Amino acid sequence: MSEPEIFELGQVTLQRGLTLPRAFLAYKTYGTLAADKSNAVLYPTSYGAHHTDIDWLIGAGRILDPTRHFIVTPNQFGNGLSSSPSNLPEPYGLGRNPHFSHWDNVHAQKRLLEEKFGITKLKLIYGWSMGGQQALHWGAIFPDKVERLCALCTSARTSPHNKVFLEGIRATLTADGAWRDGRFTERPVQAIRAFARVYAGWAMSQAFYRARLWETIGFASLEDFLVRAWEGNFLRRQGEDLLSMIETWYHSDISDNAIYGGDLGKALGSISAHSVIMPSTTDLYFTPEDSEAETRQMPNAEFRPIRSIWGHRAGNPIQNPHDEAFIRTAVEELLAR
């Protein structure tokens, strides 16, 4: 486990109105910050992920190169390392957990960058899935502070169909007998195992399963893949934190703030950063059609789909060197602009 550093935010009032007396971000850095601060890259976390789950792509010759860039990976609120239901003192917990938004995430991240490192402009913000949502929030809320943006398998506003998926996994978690009075009274093992199996059916494409690609990445059977890759992944997390991140994802909308008043087109049109938007052609919940419609409204954005049968996970190709190479080329070209 690569232990994170902690940035104390002090008292923070969240977008939805509740106040945390002591909020904090857990974060990790890679590489060396240039004297003129010109090589800063922000790489936020995705759903259920800690920084250790996504830092595989940081390295010489990988997608993000720490020999060239100073990479900051902040753990999003709710993931169990930064302020989250599982680590908040009373009166929170016990069924009284605050709602975290991406507005809260990006404002906390801005403070981390400015107050800890003196970074006032990002060379690049790179994000997959919920990390991509944070990237797009940065681009809309702080357009003068982001030079380049790469967002993979994500959306500027959570679509109705994506919400159906989230309703399903939330209902699976809260159907556990341990869920009482708005909280888990014991570890919901059955629910998390079921949640993981539902998630596996959405995250990978039908073609992935038809081709039995789990056999190419070290799994002896489909059951082996579901138990070790999916149940094992989510059993590492607390039920309350999984629900918290679902709420953040469900309500993700770059225009849901006083700046844009719900006008998504205006918010997308305000993203001035040179951007590459990279959906997977087989993503079942962040569809390429939705992504293309959003990209058309961004003034400096290229739509570059990942043609892959790895579904949503094409955007996080830890076991898929072909898609990793495609993404690395796109990032290199974006950085050369």
Long-range contacts (C-beta under 8 A, 24 or more apart in sequence): 1-52, 2-28, 2-51, 2-52, 2-55, 4-28, 4-51, 4-75, 4-81, 5-29, 7-111, 7-112, 7-115, 7-116, 9-83, 9-108, 9-111, 12-104, 12-108, 14-98, 14-99, 14-100, 14-101, 14-104, 15-101, 15-103, 15-104, 15-257, 16-98, 16-99, 16-101, 18-98, 18-99, 20-83, 20-88, 20-92, 20-98, 23-77, 23-83, 23-108, 24-82, 24-83, 25-74, 25-75, 25-77, 25-82, 25-83, 25-108, 25-109, 25-112, 26-51, 26-74, 26-75, 26-81, 26-82, 27-51, 27-72, 27-73, 27-74, 27-75, 27-112, 28-55, 28-72, 28-73, 29-70, 29-71, 29-72, 29-73, 30-55, 30-58, 30-64, 30-66, 30-70, 30-71, 30-73, 31-65, 31-66, 31-67, 31-68, 31-69, 31-70, 31-71, 32-66, 32-70, 33-70, 33-117, 33-119, 34-70, 37-117, 37-118, 37-119, 37-120, 37-121, 38-123, 39-68, 39-69, 39-70, 39-123, 40-69, 40-70, 40-72, 40-113, 40-117, 40-119, 40-121, 40-122, 40-123, 41-69, 41-70, 41-71, 41-72, 41-122, 41-123, 41-124, 41-125, 41-126, 42-71, 42-72, 42-73, 42-74, 42-109, 42-113, 42-122, 42-124, 42-125, 42-126, 42-135, 42-138, 43-71, 43-72, 43-73, 43-125, 43-126, 43-127, 43-131, 44-73, 44-74, 44-76, 44-105, 44-109, 44-125, 44-127, 44-130, 44-131, 44-134, 44-135, 45-73, 45-74, 45-75, 45-76, 45-79, 45-130, 45-131, 46-127, 46-128, 46-129, 46-130, 46-131, 46-132, 46-316, 47-129, 47-130, 47-245, 47-249, 48-79, 48-233, 48-234, 48-237, 48-242, 48-245, 49-79, 49-131, 50-75, 50-79, 50-80, 50-81, 51-75, 51-81, 54-128, 54-131, 54-316, 56-318, 57-318, 57-324, 62-324, 62-328, 63-126, 63-324, 63-327, 63-328, 63-331, 64-126, 64-331, 69-123, 69-124, 70-117, 72-112, 72-113, 72-117, 72-119, 74-105, 74-108, 74-109, 74-112, 76-100, 76-105, 76-130, 76-131, 76-134, 76-245, 76-248, 77-104, 77-105, 77-108, 77-244, 77-248, 78-241, 78-244, 78-245, 78-247, 78-248, 79-237, 79-241, 79-245, 80-237, 80-238, 80-241, 82-108, 84-238, 84-240, 84-241, 84-244, 85-238, 85-240, 85-241, 85-243, 85-244, 86-238, 86-240, 86-241, 93-183, 93-240, 94-183, 95-181, 95-182, 95-183, 96-182, 97-240, 97-243, 97-244, 99-244, 99-247, 99-248, 99-251, 100-244, 100-247, 100-248, 101-248, 101-251, 101-252, 101-256, 102-133, 102-134, 102-137, 102-248, 102-252, 102-254, 103-137, 103-141, 103-256, 103-257, 105-134, 105-137, 105-248, 106-134, 106-137, 106-138, 106-141, 106-142, 107-141, 109-134, 109-138, 110-142, 110-145, 120-145, 121-145, 121-146, 121-147, 122-146, 122-147, 122-148, 123-147, 123-148, 123-335, 124-148, 124-149, 124-150, 124-331, 124-334, 124-335, 125-149, 125-150, 125-273, 126-150, 126-331, 127-151, 127-152, 127-154, 128-152, 128-153, 128-154, 128-315, 128-316, 129-153, 129-154, 129-286, 129-312, 129-315, 129-316, 130-154, 130-245, 130-248, 130-249, 130-252, 132-315, 133-249, 133-252, 136-254, 136-271, 137-252, 137-254, 139-254, 139-271, 139-272, 139-273, 139-275, 140-254, 140-255, 140-259, 140-260, 140-267, 140-268, 140-270, 140-271, 141-254, 141-257, 141-259, 143-270, 143-271, 143-272, 143-273, 144-272, 146-273, 147-273, 147-274, 148-273, 148-274, 148-275, 148-334, 148-335, 148-337, 149-271, 149-273, 149-274, 149-275, 149-276, 150-275, 150-276, 150-278, 150-330, 150-331, 150-334, 151-275, 151-276, 151-277, 151-278, 152-278, 152-279, 152-306, 152-315, 152-316, 152-327, 153-278, 153-279, 153-280, 153-283, 153-286, 153-306, 153-312, 153-314, 153-315, 153-316, 154-279, 154-286, 154-291, 154-315, 155-252, 155-286, 155-290, 155-291, 155-294, 156-253, 156-254, 156-255, 156-264, 156-267, 156-268, 156-294, 157-252, 157-253, 157-254, 157-255, 157-256, 157-264, 157-294, 158-249, 158-250, 158-251, 158-252, 158-253, 159-285, 159-287, 159-290, 161-285, 161-287, 162-285, 162-286, 163-250, 165-202, 165-284, 165-285, 166-246, 166-249, 166-250, 168-198, 169-195, 169-198, 169-199, 169-246, 170-243, 170-246, 172-198, 173-239, 173-242, 173-243, 174-243, 176-239, 178-239, 179-239, 183-240, 184-239, 184-240, 187-239, 188-239, 189-235, 191-239, 192-231, 192-234, 192-235, 192-237, 192-239, 192-242, 193-231, 193-235, 195-234, 195-242, 196-226, 196-230, 196-231, 196-233, 196-234, 196-235, 197-226, 197-230, 197-231, 199-230, 199-234, 200-225, 200-226, 200-229, 200-230, 202-284, 202-285, 202-311, 202-312, 203-284, 203-311, 203-312, 203-313, 204-310, 204-311, 204-312, 204-313, 205-282, 205-283, 205-284, 205-309, 205-310, 205-311, 206-282, 207-282, 207-309, 208-282, 208-309, 208-310, 208-311, 211-309, 213-309, 213-310, 217-319, 264-294, 264-297, 265-297, 268-294, 268-297, 268-298, 269-297, 269-298, 269-299, 271-298, 271-299, 271-300, 271-301, 272-299, 272-300, 273-300, 274-300, 274-334, 274-337, 275-300, 275-301, 275-302, 275-334, 276-301, 276-302, 276-304, 276-330, 276-331, 276-333, 276-334, 277-301, 277-302, 277-303, 277-304, 278-304, 278-305, 278-306, 278-315, 278-327, 278-330, 279-305, 279-306, 279-315, 280-305, 280-306, 280-308, 280-310, 280-311, 280-312, 280-313, 280-314, 280-315, 281-305, 281-306, 281-307, 281-308, 282-308, 282-309, 282-310, 282-311, 282-314, 283-311, 283-312, 283-314, 283-315, 284-311, 284-312, 285-312, 286-312, 304-330
